[in-house]
Amino acid sequence: MYVHAGEDMMIRSNEIIAILERETVEYSQEIQKFLQHKEDLIINLSNGDFKSLIITEPHIYFSPIASSTLKKRLLDMKDHELMI
């Protein structure tokens, strides 16, 4: 299954490692160091301020969609899969 991450980007749900809130990204020195080391893997989907960071294998996405919305979409997909 895929989740819409912003712009026209769809990400395979099984590739998602973590979804982080903007505040967590901004205030964590460890995450800042991680992003500096992975700078070439970053894809910015937000035209301005990002609302969440999606870490996948192999990329990192700055998304304009809130982490709570992404979580809800993933849970809705999981519920839908269980019904099938």
N, C-alpha and C positions, 0 to 999 in steps of 0.2 A: 504494500500500500504506500501511497505518497501523501505528503502533507504540504500544503501551500505555505511557503516561507516568505512571500513578498515578491513584488514585481511579477514576473512570469516564471518564477522558480518553484519547481516542485522537488522535494527531497524525499528519498526513500526512507520510510519510517524505521526500517531495520538498520540504517546507517547512522542514526542519531545516537550520539553518546551522551550529550548533555544539552540542556537548554537553560541558560542563565539570564536572570533579570539584569537590566542595564545598571542598576545601582550596585549589584554584586561585582560586575565587571569594572565599574569605575573606581570602587573603593578597595579592591583587592590587589595588593602589590604582586602577589603570586600569579594572578591571572594576567596582569599587565606584562610580566616577564614572559609568560607563556605566549602571549600574543606577539611580543617582539621577536621571539624565536620562530614563530610560525607565520610571519608577515606575508610571505609569498603564497600562503594557502588561503588568505582571507578574501572573501567576496562580500562586498558591501551592497546589500539590496535596498538600503534606505537612502533616500535622496537628501536626508538631513539627519536628524537625530534618530539613532536606532533605539528600539525598545527591548530587544533581546539579542542574545548571542547563542547561535546554534553550532555546537561542535559535532562534526560528523567525521566519518572516515571516508574521504580524505580531506575535506575542506572545513573552513570555519566561516560562518555567515553572520553578518550584522543584519538583523531583520527589523523591519518597521512594525512587526506584529508583536504584541505583548506576549510574554512567556505564558501567562495564564490562558490566553486564547489558543496558543499552540498546544498547550497541555490538554485543553478541552477537546481540540480537534483530534489529537492522538487517542484520547480515551473514547471518544465517539466512534472512531474507526475500530478500536479494539472491541467495543460492544457490538458493533455491526458484524465483525468477523465471527463473534461467538454465536450470533443468531443464525448464521448461514450454515 
